[in-house]
Structure formats: C-alpha cells, structure tokens
Amino acid sequence: TPSNAKIFVDNADLKRITPEKLELSPGTRNIKLVHDGFADFTFTVTIIKGEKIEKLCRLKIPASLSTTVFQSLTQSDAHLFDSKWTAELIHDIATYDPAKASNAQLSDDIRICFAWYSSLKEDKKLKFTEKDVIRIAKDIYIEIEKRKKEGKMKHDWNPSDMKPHSKELFDIISHTKLSSMEDIYPSPPADVQTLPIYPGTISEVQAPVTLDEFLDMWDSFSMRKPFISLVGSLANWETTLGDIDILIKAKDPTPLLEAIDRAAVIAGNNDFKFYPFSIMNDISELLTQVHEFIKTDSLFLLAKWRIERAFPEWQDRMQILDDSFAGPFTNFVDLADLTAVAREKKERQEMAQDSIELFRPVLLLKPLHGRRKGEIYEIDSLIEIIKSRKIDWFKAKIVVQRKFDGVHCQAHKKGDVVRIWTEEGLNEITKNCPALIKELSKKKGDFFLCGELEIVKEGKHQPRADTAGVLNSKEVDPNEKNLKFNIFDILYYI
C-alpha cells in the first residue's frame, strides 16, 4: 500500500498508517486509501476463507492538478506497468532523475521497480532490461537513503516481508546480495564450484568513489615495522661460542597447534561419549581445518622457515625466538623490517581492468600453489580432486593439453598493427620477433591471443633459456626466425 496513507475498511478507520498486510474476515469489503494532497482511492474486494489477495495501489494527484489518471493493478497484472500511463512517472528511464521526485513519488517509483523486476523474473516482456531496472532501482534507493539520513523522508523497507523477487532486487540495490548480479556477471554452470563474492553492505549513503580514484590514493602508501632482530650474547658482546638468538616480532602458534591436534584426536575418538559420533567427527574435522588455517597463515612460521633456508650453515646454532614476552630487553640489532609498499601504479591499473582493450596488456591468471598455501601445484592433486567429486571431465569441460616450456606471452592485433608482451604485461617484445609479427599481421580480424613462445629447431624444442635470450636481446637475434607461438587461448576476436 502507498506509504503514509490511511486505510479504511468498510468506512472504519484503522487508526494507523497503512500496514503492508491486512488480515480481513471473509466477505465483500470496501477499501479506501486516504492521503493528504492525493485523491481518495476506493475499491471493493470479495474474500473467500483462506484466500490471499494482493493489490498494488497507487494514489494520484487530483485531475485538477495533473492529467494523470487513477490506476489499480493486481500483482499478476504487473506487466501492465509498461503501458502508457507510466509515461507520466518514468517517461524516460535513461534520463529519470530521482532527486527531482517527491517523497511520495519515490516510494511509488521503487514499488514500480519491484513490480517490473518481478515481471522480468516471471519471463514477462517489458521494454526495459533487467539491467535497466536494477540501475534505476539503485538510483532511487540511494536517493531515499540520502533523504532519510538528512531527516527529510521516512521509509521502512521491511525486506523480511517482501516477496522473493522483490527481496532479490532489494538485496542487489542495497548491496547485501551474496553473489554477483547474473545480468552483469553470468553465473558459472551448476556443477562448477566457485567461491561466493561478498560486495559488503552500505551503512550510510555517501559520495560515490570510482575505482580509479581509489587506486590513485595509494601512490604514496608505505608501511614498515621492525620484524626480525638479533638479540642475546652476540648482540650484547659482539661474539659468542653458543647459540645465535634471532627474535621474530610475531607469536609462535606451535603450542596452540599442538593443543588443537590433541582436541581433534579426542573428538575423533569420541572420548567424551556425550555426543553422537557424527557430531564429534565433524568437530574433529573442523579442528583440523583450524590447524591448517593457523599454520599456513603464521608470519612467525613463514619467517622462521625463510631464515633457516637462507642460512643453512647456521641452522644448528640459530635459536629462533617469538614475541611472547614483547622483547627485546637488552641490546639488539634490527635485521629486517616487515614492509608493505604500494604496487606500481601501472600494475594496479592492469589488475583493476574489467574489460579487454587491445594494446592494453593484462595480468594473466597463473596458479601460485595447490589447494592450500605451501602445497606444490601438481596434476596428480588435480586428478585426485576431480575423482573425489565424481565429475565427468568431458561434461565439466576440463581440457588437458601439453605444457609448453617457453615464455608465456600475449599478442594484440588491431588493423595491421601487432604488438606482443610477456606474461607480466610489463615487457613489450614486439621489436624482438619481427617474423612472428609479420605472420600475425596477415591473419584476419582484430584479436587478443595468449600462448607460449618457444624456440623450435628441426622439429625439436630448445631450452627455455634460448627463448628468453631471443626475447631479451637488444638487437634482433638470428634465432628469432625459429620462434614458434603456441596459441592456447583467444581472449578477444572481432
């Protein structure tokens, strides 16, 4: 029902602002909506016991003030919102400005958007696309929230009382939907497991910030703190016959990990006998996951491992201490800092790209580790996962192809111009491979290709170092004519 309107049932005033739902006894009822500045709206409804009836009612300014006519539409007739009478309200969705609408108009307009969205979800045809409706609904939502913050408008959303499609739209425009919008970011196939994307909620409406503006703010960002220090006798006396004490300013999680391990064993054995085995088994599995999370994300363990690997000749004498007691307490020598420095601006911009643009290289995806940090990325591990999930490789569109041991590159062509970059997108190698450029320029269309460059002589692959030498040469290398571009992906073609 329209916001801030009074409702009368059989001429009886309910003495309250209109509720979103009414529960009426069976029979024929006369309903009247009254709102200051608007024409009264009256309709009759016959209710059968247990029946649920829904109506979307819209109050109008009297004819003396506007030529707009009164309308009442049932929810099932929501597709009629595309008819001529809506032209007075949102006559051009592209130029519609919610800032110019009154509070009452905004309340009605957002309900129309909910109805439009529901119609589209029910496969009813509108002249607006789902993306159009989402955009205009979001603009209206932001304007309503802005006025609420300024104390100029009262509006309760009550999402718990919304219908499924309306709730879905509300989740999108209020940024609480836990998955990306399907009309903008297509969902993967049902049998493909992906991580959810959490856009976050908006606590209050503020000035919009673009991605480019935010990235520019990080140009001068840096942070550093002392992290690894030499302590003990060597730092105090400049010589030692004993241990070399190294302090890492982080907590050693080993005692906690050992305690978690013991708890996991107890839960797995169900030593308590208080709970069903299935519950204790779940607890045991959860504790194991907590153990892995702490272990793989520990700065202390990572730093300790790196120090021992960097100085193997001193490993037996170095005693690695953690920061349990917030030291150091005597003389010390800071050896290394923990530093966070802003990435190069070009690299940040490349990572922020949301579309393909020829001659603008992109950072290509590359696996860094296996299923968990620290796990080696192996094909055997992938096969194990696929088998455990009983996935049909063909139906899941999993393709295995030979690994080329060369240099991963991207080639861009627009018109007759061809340019090539290495994997990182920071090193242009166009001048180093004129023969390849000549061949690619003969191909039809504009395109963006990903592939592996390698040197092949007499049908035999040459060491990767030979390829790198050709691509990093100051002059065109004679071996350049033996370059072979193994194309395995086409990111753009027109």
LOLUMDREN-293874 format. One line per 8 residues: number of its first residue (from 0); for each residue x, y, z of C-alpha. Coordinates in nm, 3 decimals, padded with zeros to 5 digits, always signed. Layout:
<nodes>
NUM = X Y Z; ... $
</nodes>
This chain:
<nodes>
0 = +00.000 +00.000 +00.000; +00.118 +00.359 -00.056; +00.336 +00.489 +00.226; +00.193 +00.736 +00.482; -00.165 +00.678 +00.366; -00.456 +00.592 +00.595; -00.668 +00.292 +00.520; -01.042 +00.248 +00.585 $
8 = -01.217 -00.091 +00.574; -01.597 -00.066 +00.542; -01.563 +00.302 +00.641; -01.386 +00.206 +00.966; -01.059 +00.395 +01.021; -00.783 +00.157 +01.131; -00.630 +00.448 +01.324; -00.284 +00.389 +01.186 $
16 = -00.059 +00.439 +00.887; -00.127 +00.176 +00.624; +00.018 -00.164 +00.701; +00.180 -00.366 +00.426; -00.052 -00.658 +00.500; -00.415 -00.675 +00.613; -00.598 -00.974 +00.755; -00.972 -00.949 +00.687 $
24 = -01.263 -01.180 +00.761; -01.436 -01.341 +00.459; -01.693 -01.143 +00.266; -01.712 -00.834 +00.047; -01.513 -00.541 +00.182; -01.491 -00.178 +00.075; -01.134 -00.046 +00.098; -01.045 +00.322 +00.086 $
32 = -00.700 +00.483 +00.086; -00.664 +00.845 +00.201; -00.354 +01.063 +00.171; -00.322 +01.441 +00.202; -00.274 +01.604 -00.138; -00.395 +01.298 -00.326; -00.733 +01.183 -00.447; -00.902 +00.916 -00.232 $
40 = -00.890 +00.572 -00.385; -01.170 +00.320 -00.326; -01.214 -00.037 -00.440; -01.416 -00.343 -00.344; -01.273 -00.686 -00.279; -01.451 -01.016 -00.213; -01.258 -01.254 +00.010; -01.306 -01.629 +00.037 $
48 = -01.187 -01.803 +00.353; -00.816 -01.878 +00.340; -00.764 -01.678 +00.022; -00.470 -01.444 -00.020; -00.531 -01.140 -00.239; -00.268 -00.889 -00.338; -00.316 -00.548 -00.491; -00.072 -00.279 -00.585 $
56 = -00.250 +00.056 -00.537; -00.119 +00.391 -00.646; -00.267 +00.720 -00.531; -00.271 +01.005 -00.782; -00.272 +01.381 -00.764; -00.627 +01.504 -00.840; -00.714 +01.577 -01.201; -00.724 +01.950 -01.126 $
64 = -00.351 +01.934 -01.057; -00.249 +01.664 -01.303; -00.381 +01.486 -01.607; -00.265 +01.151 -01.469; -00.547 +00.903 -01.417; -00.605 +00.672 -01.121; -00.486 +00.316 -01.153; -00.508 -00.005 -00.952 $
72 = -00.329 -00.315 -01.066; -00.319 -00.665 -00.922; +00.025 -00.823 -00.878; -00.047 -01.061 -01.165; -00.102 -00.759 -01.391; +00.233 -00.605 -01.305; +00.343 -00.628 -01.669; +00.092 -00.350 -01.746 $
80 = +00.335 -00.109 -01.582; +00.484 -00.092 -01.929; +00.167 +00.065 -02.063; +00.111 +00.429 -02.150; +00.008 +00.560 -01.807; +00.357 +00.507 -01.661; +00.498 +00.757 -01.905; +00.399 +01.043 -01.671 $
88 = +00.605 +00.884 -01.394; +00.918 +00.742 -01.555; +00.880 +00.864 -01.911; +01.246 +00.810 -01.997; +01.432 +00.557 -01.786; +01.763 +00.678 -01.925; +01.717 +01.037 -01.803; +01.499 +00.973 -01.498 $
96 = +01.631 +01.174 -01.203; +01.507 +01.054 -00.861; +01.644 +01.372 -00.699; +01.361 +01.567 -00.866; +01.084 +01.338 -00.738; +00.880 +01.399 -00.425; +00.898 +01.161 -00.130; +00.565 +01.006 -00.225 $
104 = +00.676 +00.963 -00.587; +00.996 +00.792 -00.476; +00.801 +00.548 -00.260; +00.574 +00.465 -00.552; +00.858 +00.453 -00.804; +01.057 +00.199 -00.607; +00.747 -00.022 -00.583; +00.708 +00.001 -00.960 $
112 = +01.070 -00.112 -00.997; +01.000 -00.409 -00.770; +00.698 -00.497 -00.988; +00.900 -00.458 -01.310; +01.173 -00.681 -01.172; +00.920 -00.946 -01.068; +00.766 -00.938 -01.415; +01.103 -00.988 -01.580 $
120 = +01.180 -01.278 -01.348; +00.847 -01.432 -01.449; +00.954 -01.404 -01.816; +00.704 -01.129 -01.895; +00.811 -00.888 -02.167; +00.896 -00.526 -02.087; +01.068 -00.264 -02.295; +01.324 -00.231 -02.015 $
128 = +01.600 -00.484 -01.950; +01.675 -00.632 -01.611; +01.995 -00.428 -01.600; +01.794 -00.106 -01.664; +01.555 -00.186 -01.379; +01.839 -00.264 -01.140; +02.014 +00.061 -01.227; +01.713 +00.285 -01.181 $
136 = +01.605 +00.100 -00.865; +01.950 +00.151 -00.720; +01.937 +00.524 -00.801; +01.600 +00.552 -00.625; +01.728 +00.351 -00.327; +02.029 +00.581 -00.287; +01.809 +00.892 -00.306; +01.568 +00.753 -00.045 $
144 = +01.854 +00.662 +00.190; +02.008 +01.006 +00.137; +01.683 +01.180 +00.234; +01.640 +00.951 +00.534; +01.988 +01.044 +00.654; +01.908 +01.414 +00.612; +01.582 +01.371 +00.804; +01.375 +01.469 +00.501 $
152 = +01.198 +01.136 +00.449; +01.075 +00.833 +00.639; +01.070 +00.499 +00.465; +01.078 +00.146 +00.602; +01.196 -00.127 +00.364; +01.085 -00.430 +00.569; +01.276 -00.680 +00.350; +01.159 -00.973 +00.564 $
160 = +00.802 -00.912 +00.439; +00.897 -00.883 +00.071; +00.815 -01.139 -00.193; +01.109 -01.344 -00.323; +01.172 -01.141 -00.640; +01.132 -00.809 -00.461; +01.367 -00.929 -00.187; +01.618 -01.032 -00.453 $
168 = +01.611 -00.686 -00.609; +01.636 -00.522 -00.267; +01.942 -00.734 -00.187; +02.105 -00.617 -00.509; +02.035 -00.245 -00.471; +02.124 -00.240 -00.101; +02.445 -00.434 -00.169; +02.359 -00.728 +00.056 $
176 = +02.328 -00.991 -00.214; +02.591 -01.260 -00.157; +02.652 -01.335 -00.524; +02.724 -01.115 -00.820; +02.442 -00.991 -01.042; +02.369 -01.253 -01.305; +02.280 -00.998 -01.570; +02.623 -00.837 -01.540 $
184 = +02.833 -01.130 -01.424; +02.696 -01.456 -01.565; +02.682 -01.742 -01.315; +02.905 -02.045 -01.377; +02.747 -02.383 -01.460; +02.572 -02.552 -01.170; +02.835 -02.825 -01.149; +03.123 -02.580 -01.117 $
192 = +03.210 -02.493 -00.757; +03.306 -02.130 -00.700; +03.360 -01.904 -00.404; +03.084 -01.651 -00.327; +03.150 -01.281 -00.377; +03.059 -01.053 -00.088; +03.008 -00.692 -00.204; +02.957 -00.567 +00.153 $
200 = +02.675 -00.354 +00.292; +02.637 +00.022 +00.277; +02.599 +00.159 +00.629; +02.524 +00.508 +00.501; +02.498 +00.671 +00.161; +02.797 +00.892 +00.083; +02.961 +01.049 -00.220; +03.040 +00.791 -00.490 $
208 = +03.402 +00.677 -00.528; +03.534 +00.534 -00.854; +03.790 +00.256 -00.874; +04.043 +00.482 -01.047; +04.010 +00.746 -00.774; +04.068 +00.490 -00.501; +04.370 +00.338 -00.677; +04.531 +00.681 -00.715 $
216 = +04.512 +00.731 -00.338; +04.768 +00.451 -00.290; +05.052 +00.615 -00.487; +05.245 +00.718 -00.175; +05.133 +00.441 +00.064; +05.403 +00.258 +00.260; +05.429 +00.090 +00.597; +05.724 -00.071 +00.775 $
224 = +05.798 -00.203 +01.122; +06.098 -00.383 +01.276; +06.030 -00.754 +01.240; +06.349 -00.963 +01.278; +06.620 -00.870 +01.530; +06.945 -01.017 +01.658; +06.939 -01.048 +02.039; +07.130 -01.239 +02.307 $
232 = +07.505 -01.266 +02.362; +07.610 -01.192 +02.002; +07.419 -00.861 +02.007; +07.543 -00.773 +02.358; +07.907 -00.895 +02.348; +07.976 -00.894 +01.973; +08.092 -01.257 +01.989; +07.952 -01.589 +02.103 $
240 = +08.053 -01.952 +02.137; +07.694 -02.061 +02.182; +07.359 -02.006 +02.013; +07.274 -01.719 +01.781; +06.946 -01.574 +01.909; +06.703 -01.438 +01.649; +06.383 -01.263 +01.764; +06.082 -01.255 +01.533 $
248 = +05.819 -00.996 +01.632; +05.528 -01.238 +01.594; +05.370 -01.511 +01.805; +05.470 -01.875 +01.759; +05.143 -02.068 +01.708; +05.305 -02.409 +01.774; +05.163 -02.455 +02.129; +04.815 -02.366 +02.002 $
256 = +04.851 -02.603 +01.707; +04.955 -02.887 +01.939; +04.653 -02.820 +02.162; +04.422 -02.822 +01.859; +04.575 -03.152 +01.746; +04.507 -03.311 +02.085; +04.149 -03.183 +02.084; +04.096 -03.317 +01.732 $
264 = +04.216 -03.662 +01.837; +03.988 -03.662 +02.142; +03.690 -03.553 +01.932; +03.772 -03.809 +01.662; +03.786 -04.088 +01.918; +03.468 -03.954 +02.084; +03.630 -03.997 +02.425; +03.366 -03.780 +02.590 $
272 = +03.077 -04.011 +02.492; +02.844 -03.715 +02.541; +02.753 -03.656 +02.177; +02.681 -03.875 +01.873; +02.985 -03.989 +01.681; +02.885 -03.789 +01.370; +02.890 -03.463 +01.567; +03.227 -03.534 +01.725 $
280 = +03.366 -03.636 +01.387; +03.254 -03.301 +01.242; +03.422 -03.120 +01.533; +03.741 -03.317 +01.469; +03.737 -03.218 +01.101; +03.674 -02.854 +01.191; +03.968 -02.851 +01.434; +04.188 -02.997 +01.163 $
288 = +04.086 -02.714 +00.929; +04.157 -02.456 +01.201; +04.502 -02.613 +01.245; +04.575 -02.578 +00.872; +04.448 -02.220 +00.863; +04.668 -02.106 +01.152; +04.972 -02.296 +01.028; +04.959 -02.166 +00.671 $
296 = +04.887 -01.806 +00.776; +05.151 -01.770 +01.050; +05.406 -01.493 +00.991; +05.631 -01.647 +01.257; +05.645 -01.989 +01.094; +05.694 -01.837 +00.749; +05.979 -01.611 +00.868; +06.142 -01.896 +01.064 $
304 = +06.134 -02.120 +00.758; +06.282 -01.849 +00.534; +06.566 -01.774 +00.779; +06.658 -02.141 +00.810; +06.652 -02.182 +00.432; +06.856 -01.864 +00.375; +07.132 -01.957 +00.622; +07.158 -02.337 +00.628 $
312 = +07.516 -02.326 +00.760; +07.395 -02.156 +01.080; +07.074 -02.356 +01.122; +07.208 -02.576 +01.404; +07.319 -02.273 +01.606; +07.034 -02.030 +01.544; +06.768 -02.019 +01.811; +06.451 -01.861 +01.672 $
320 = +06.251 -01.682 +01.942; +05.897 -01.548 +01.917; +05.749 -01.232 +02.066; +05.561 -01.394 +02.355; +05.723 -01.157 +02.606; +05.727 -00.841 +02.390; +06.108 -00.815 +02.378; +06.385 -00.735 +02.324 $
328 = +06.506 -00.647 +02.676; +06.879 -00.592 +02.618; +07.093 -00.477 +02.328; +06.963 -00.579 +01.988; +07.028 -00.526 +01.618; +06.736 -00.489 +01.380; +06.800 -00.720 +01.085; +06.485 -00.694 +00.872 $
336 = +06.163 -00.496 +00.858; +05.813 -00.610 +00.771; +05.719 -00.378 +00.487; +05.403 -00.301 +00.289; +05.465 -00.083 -00.017; +05.212 +00.025 -00.277; +05.231 -00.164 -00.606; +05.338 +00.030 -00.913 $
344 = +05.051 +00.240 -01.046; +05.062 +00.066 -01.385; +05.034 -00.274 -01.218; +04.738 -00.163 -01.003; +04.557 -00.030 -01.309; +04.617 -00.351 -01.502; +04.476 -00.561 -01.219; +04.170 -00.334 -01.200 $
352 = +04.078 -00.377 -01.567; +03.725 -00.506 -01.615; +03.729 -00.541 -01.992; +03.958 -00.626 -02.282; +04.112 -00.332 -02.465; +04.357 -00.401 -02.745; +04.713 -00.279 -02.686; +04.644 -00.257 -02.313 $
360 = +04.816 -00.570 -02.172; +04.656 -00.753 -01.882; +04.793 -00.962 -01.599; +04.716 -01.321 -01.690; +04.593 -01.578 -01.440; +04.854 -01.816 -01.307; +04.831 -02.073 -01.026; +05.058 -01.993 -00.731 $
368 = +05.009 -02.302 -00.518; +04.795 -02.613 -00.477; +04.473 -02.646 -00.279; +04.641 -02.492 +00.025; +04.924 -02.244 +00.070; +05.256 -02.423 +00.071; +05.124 -02.718 -00.128; +05.301 -02.786 -00.455 $
376 = +05.078 -02.741 -00.759; +05.062 -03.088 -00.915; +04.848 -03.254 -01.182; +04.812 -03.556 -00.950; +04.646 -03.333 -00.691; +04.400 -03.205 -00.954; +04.316 -03.559 -01.064; +04.254 -03.654 -00.701 $
384 = +04.008 -03.367 -00.661; +03.823 -03.448 -00.982; +03.790 -03.815 -00.888; +03.673 -03.738 -00.534; +03.392 -03.521 -00.670; +03.296 -03.778 -00.933; +03.299 -03.519 -01.208; +03.284 -03.621 -01.572 $
392 = +03.584 -03.449 -01.727; +03.414 -03.404 -02.064; +03.086 -03.269 -01.926; +03.273 -03.033 -01.693; +03.468 -02.909 -01.998; +03.803 -02.985 -01.838; +04.072 -02.989 -02.106; +04.428 -03.114 -02.057 $
400 = +04.693 -03.012 -02.305; +05.069 -03.039 -02.331; +05.272 -02.791 -02.125; +05.499 -02.577 -02.340; +05.827 -02.486 -02.173; +05.877 -02.140 -02.314; +05.771 -01.784 -02.234; +05.403 -01.707 -02.176 $
408 = +05.305 -01.411 -02.398; +05.004 -01.215 -02.517; +04.967 -01.088 -02.874; +04.733 -00.800 -02.968; +04.631 -00.715 -03.325; +04.421 -00.422 -03.442; +04.409 -00.349 -03.813; +04.760 -00.411 -03.947 $
416 = +04.932 -00.337 -03.615; +05.054 -00.624 -03.395; +05.222 -00.593 -03.054; +05.339 -00.864 -02.813; +05.401 -00.855 -02.437; +05.540 -01.109 -02.194; +05.330 -01.274 -01.924; +05.361 -00.996 -01.668 $
424 = +05.241 -00.739 -01.923; +05.535 -00.514 -01.836; +05.786 -00.611 -02.105; +05.700 -00.544 -02.468; +05.894 -00.771 -02.703; +05.744 -00.663 -03.039; +06.079 -00.550 -03.181; +06.244 -00.882 -03.091 $
432 = +06.022 -01.102 -03.309; +05.960 -00.934 -03.649; +05.899 -01.266 -03.829; +05.616 -01.355 -03.591; +05.473 -01.003 -03.616; +05.468 -01.037 -03.994; +05.281 -01.368 -03.980; +05.023 -01.247 -03.726 $
440 = +04.956 -00.929 -03.925; +04.838 -01.148 -04.216; +04.559 -01.300 -04.005; +04.206 -01.166 -04.044; +04.029 -00.964 -03.777; +04.134 -00.791 -03.456; +04.231 -01.021 -03.171; +04.398 -01.084 -02.835 $
448 = +04.585 -01.416 -02.818; +04.754 -01.596 -02.528; +05.021 -01.851 -02.592; +05.370 -01.983 -02.526; +05.669 -01.870 -02.729; +05.944 -02.129 -02.776; +06.242 -02.191 -02.999; +06.199 -02.496 -03.225 $
456 = +06.484 -02.619 -03.446; +06.442 -02.913 -03.682; +06.120 -03.005 -03.504; +06.284 -03.015 -03.160; +06.209 -02.789 -02.866; +06.506 -02.587 -02.745; +06.576 -02.492 -02.380; +06.369 -02.211 -02.232 $
464 = +06.684 -02.008 -02.180; +06.727 -01.987 -02.560; +06.380 -01.836 -02.596; +06.442 -01.588 -02.314; +06.770 -01.488 -02.479; +06.597 -01.406 -02.808; +06.323 -01.202 -02.636; +06.564 -01.005 -02.417 $
472 = +06.823 -00.933 -02.684; +06.896 -00.566 -02.758; +06.908 -00.644 -03.130; +06.705 -00.894 -03.332; +06.856 -01.235 -03.261; +06.925 -01.469 -03.558; +06.733 -01.739 -03.372; +06.420 -01.521 -03.391 $
480 = +06.316 -01.692 -03.713; +06.283 -02.019 -03.515; +06.028 -01.877 -03.271; +05.702 -02.073 -03.255; +05.390 -01.924 -03.096; +05.174 -02.200 -02.941; +04.832 -02.035 -02.906; +04.609 -02.180 -02.635 $
488 = +04.355 -01.905 -02.571; +04.171 -01.631 -02.760; +04.052 -01.362 -02.519; +03.918 -01.128 -02.785; +03.827 -01.157 -03.155; +03.621 -00.943 -03.384 $
</nodes>
